[in-house]
Every structure is written in structure tokens, then in C-alpha cells.
Amino acid sequence: MRDILNESFDNIVVDDERLYDETKTYIETIAPDKLNILKHYTGKVKTFEHFNIEKQLKSLFGKTVSIPGGGYLVIEHTEALHVIDVNSGNKSNSETDQEATALNVNLTAAKEVARQLRLRDLGGIIVVDFIDMKSAENRQKVFEVVKEEMKKDRSKFTVLPISKFGLCQITRQRVRPEQNIVTGEVCPTCGGSGTISASILVTDEIDRTIEDLLTRQNQKNLTLYVHPFLHAYYTKGLLSKQRRWFLKHMKWVNIMKDTSLALTDFKVMDEHGDEIELQSAYTEVNGLQDREVEA
């Protein structure tokens, strides 16, 4: 609180009474005008669950990180360096101009990359593989955004210009021990011999996929196949998720149970009954993990 408390804080929530009293005393000393944003949480539900932090942690510290507009990052760690790969995902199908698509995704990714470096406190050499751009002017635009976003970082850093291959090299001094939170879960269908992506994230991925198919790709008469548990989640209730999709887009999405699918798997069929190939962070990573389990 001494280092980072500023005017951008809306709330400070503490669930321990003793710590709440200590925090209150300290804020009265360093920033008495901020005392009104301090809250003592006494609910029965765990703090992280109540404020939806558990779900955010699963999303933020996983191997893949979704970014607005349909793209995503894949973050890999090696002994020598950290590699961040930028992918366009479903957005690659939404624009005819590939250069414009690459620029838009890269500009969004540049902001998220800088944020991830701070969140995970990644240190040493970081190589960011942006989507290839032919225009030197566009590469410069992305480079400027990276530099501007990195200014929010309290660590010492150096950012090198993006090469013609789309690679941007960053060196960063670590402030504290690296935050490497394991978000994978034991695979329930292989006797614990493999891991899958966090199951709590699958509904987010389904929602993004359906939204993209209905809006950007203007699909209709879609059929979504999911695990029975997810079928209940999307169809039960007076104002179910299925009905909310219809009210928002005026297009009905059929949702079918498929007991052969794992809890974290799903597939979408078009109006002709053909399966739609989904290019997403979640399905791609699951595919990689499936191959690892088979190996």
C-alpha cells in the first residue's frame, strides 16, 4: 500500500478483522482521504469467490490469455527466456485486409503483454512474437504502444524495435519472485495422467465463440453440443443463457447434450449440419494437451 496506493483505487477489501484494523490505522496515517474506500468483508462465501477473483486468476495465469476482439496470447517459459506468441483467433476470419487485422490485434496485444509482465513479474529476456506486418509504419505503431504501456511498470526495462519478422525483445528487471500459478486441472478421463485447462473458463470460451459466430460471421441456426452439466447451465431457468442469446441477436441457438464430450469440450454445427472449425485459445490448447496425454 505504501508503494502503489493512488487515486485509481476504488475499493480496498479485507476479510480479516485484525488486518482490517491495522490497514485502517495505516491508511489514516498515509492517506486519510482514502479511508472511506476501505471495506471489511464478512460474507460467508470466500472473498475470492464473492468478487470473482478465482475465475480471473485462472484466466490470467494460464498458458493462454484472451484479449479483446477475439485474439489471444500464448505464454511459454524456458530456462533462458520467456516467449509470448500473439494469435488472431477467430478475428482472422472477420476482416478481408490481413494487414489491418494484424495491426488491430497487435495493438491490443501490446497493451496486454505489458500488463502480463507486471502481473506475473516476468524478468530477464522476453520475446514477443507479434503477427507479421508488412508495413514498417505499422510495426512502429505497435512498438510505440509497447513503450508507452511499459512506462506504467516500476521495474527497469528495455524495449527493442520490432523486427521485420514481428519479433520484439524486452528485458525487464524482476521486482519480486515470479508469480507462476498453476491453473491446469487433473484430467478426469485419463486416471490423473494428464492435465486440462481450467474448467471454470469453458463457459467464457463458449460465450465468446457463440457471440463471434452470431455477430461477426452472421451465422444462423447454430447447434451447440456440450456436456450435460453445461447443457443444464445454458438452458435452465426462465431467462436462461440460451434465451438471452436469442433476445440479443434474434437468432436461436440449439443446445444439445453430448455425453461423449468432456466437461471442457464443445462443438458447434452450422445450419447445414457441418461442424464449424473453431480457432480459439481454449480449443487449441486443449488440442495440444490431448496430444501430450496420448504421447
N, C-alpha and C positions, 0 to 999 in steps of 0.2 A: 504493500500500500504506500509505503514511503516513496518507492521508485516510480510507480505507474498510475497512481490516483490522479485523475484530471477531470476536466469538465465534461468529458464524454461518458462518464459513468452515470447510469440511470438508477441502478439499484445495487446494493451490497446485501446479500442474504447469508445469514449464519444460522446453523441449526443446533449449535451447542450453546447453552446458556452462559457458561463461564467464558467461552471465547467471544460471545456476543458482548459481554460486559467489558472485556479487555479491548475489543475493537472500538466500542463506543467511547471509552476513555481516550484511546489513541487518536481517533478522529476529532474529538473535541480539542485536542492539542494541536494537530497539524492542519486541520481543515474544518473548523466548526460549521461552516456554511453547508457542508456535505452531510451533516448528521442526520438530516431528515430522510436520506435515501437508504439508511441502514435499517434492515428488517430482520426480525427474529422469527425464523420459520419453525412452527410447532406442529405441522401436519403429521398424520400417521404414515403417509406414503413417503418413501425415501426421497430426499431432496433432489437427487439427480433424476429420479423418475418423474417427480412432480413438475420439474422445469424442463423436461425433455432433453436433459444433458446427456443421458446414457446413449440415446439414439444418435446425438450429434458426435459423440466420441467414437462410436462405431463407424460412423461415416467419415470423420476427419482423419482418423489414424489408420485406416485400412490401406491396402495396397493401391486402391483406386479412389480417386476423389472426383466427384461430379462437379461440373462448372455450369453456370447459367447458359442456356442456349443449346444444350444437348451435347456439348463436348465433355471430355474427362481427362484427368491426369493419371498416369501410372507411375508410382514412385518405387524405385528399386534401390537397395543398399548393397554395396560391396565393401571389401576391405579398404580399397583405395579411394573410392568416391561414391557420391550419390547421383543417381540418374533419374531425371524426370522426363517422361515421354508425354507429349501433348497429342491428343487424338480428337478428331472432329465428331465421332459417333454418328448419330442419326442426322446431324446437321449437314453432313456431306451430301445428302440427297436433296436438300431443301433449296439450294441455290445453283444456278447454272454457271455462274462465274466462280471457278475454283479459287482464283486469287483473292477475290472478295471474301469467300468463305474462310480461307486460310487466315486472312488478316483479322477478321472478326473474332474467330476462335482464339487466335494467338494473343490478341489484345486482352481478351477476357482471362485467358490462361496466365498471362503475365502478372496480373493482379493476384490471382490465386496462388501462383508459385511463391511470390514474396510473402504471402500470408502463411503458407505452409512452412516456409523456412523458419518463421518466427514461432509458429505453434509447436513444431517438432524440435525446434532449436537445432537444425541440421548444421554441422560445422565442416570445415575442410573444403574440398572441391565439390562443387555441384555442377553437373552438366545438364542443361535443359535442351531437349530436342524438340524445337518448335516445328509446326507443319511447314513444309518447304514453301517459300515465297520467291518468285522470280524477280520481283521489283526490289531494288536496293532501297528505294524510298520507304516501302512498306516495312522492310527489315529494320530500318532506322526508327520508324514509328514505334514498333514493338520494343526496341532497345530503350527508347526514351521512357516508355511506360514502366519497364522493369526498373530502371534507375530511379524514377520518381517514387514508385511503390517501396523500393528498398530504403528510401530515406526515412521511412517510419520505423526502421529497425535500429535498436540501440547498440547492436553489435557492429564491429568493424567489418567492412566488406569491400569487395572489388567486383565490378561487373565489366566484362569484356564485350565488345560489339558482336552482334550475331553474324556468324559466317554465312557464306553462300549456301551451305548445306543445312542451314537452320539451327546450328548449334550455338548456344550461349553459355559461356563459362562464368561461374560465380565462385568466389572464395569468400568464406564467412567464418568469423571467429565465434565459437560457441560460448554462450553466456553461462549455461548450467548443463548438467548431464542431459544427454539426448533423450527425448521422450519417445520411446519405442513401445507403444501399447499394442498388445496382441489382440486383434479383433476377430480372428478366424475362430470358427467353432468346429468341434469334432463332428465328422460326417456320421449321421445316424444309420446310414445304409451299408457301411463298409466295415462295421465292427471296430470303429475307432482308429482305423489305419490311415485316414486322410482327413483333411480339413476343408471346410467350405466357407464362403463369405458369410458375414453376419446375417442371420435370418431376419433380424429386425429391419433390415434395409430393403427387403424384397418388395414390399408394398410401395415404397418410394419409387423403385425402378419400374414397377408395373404402371404406376400413375403417370410417370414421365413418358413411358412408351406409348400408352394409350393417347395421352394429350398430343404427342407428336404426330401419331398416325391420323388422328381426327382433324387436327388443325393444319399442320404444315403439309402433310401429304394428302389431305382431304379424302381419306378412306371412309367407307361406309359399310354397314352390315358386317362388322367385325365379330369374330368369335374368339373369346379368351379362354384358354384351358389352364386350369390351376389345380393345386392340391385341394382336397375337400375342406380343409381348415380355412384356406384363403377364399374358397367359394362362399363359405358362410360369412366371412368378413365383408365381402363385396355385395352380397345380396340380402342379408338380413336387415330388418328394420324398416320403418315407414319411409324414411328418407335415406335409403342405402346409397353407397358409393355408385352403384350401377345407375340408380335413378338420377343422382346428381350429375353424372356424366351426360345423361340424356337432356336434362334441363339446361345444362350449359351449352351443349353442342347441337341439340335437337337430332341426335343420332343414337340409335340403340346399340349397345354392345352386349351380345350374348355371352354369358359366362357359364362354362361347363366344368363339371368335376372330372378330374382325371387322376385316378389312384396310382397310375404308373409314374406320375411326376413327383419329384421330391418337393419338400416344402419351399425350397428356394428356387425352383424351376417353374417356368411358364412358357406358353407358346401362343401365338396369335395367328388365326386364319383369316384370309380376306373373303370377300363376298363370293368368290368362285370356289372356296374350299381349299385354296393353296396356302401353305404355311409361309408367313412373311419372315424373311431373314432379318433378324434384329441385330443391329450394330450398336451395342451398348457396353458400358464399362462392366456392368454386373454379369451379363451373359458371357462376355469374352473372358473375364477372369474365371468364372465357373468352368468354362471350357478348358482353360489351362490347368485348373486344379483336377478336373476329371482325368486329363491325360497323365498328370503326375500320379494319381491314385492307381491308374491302370498299369503304369510303368512299375 
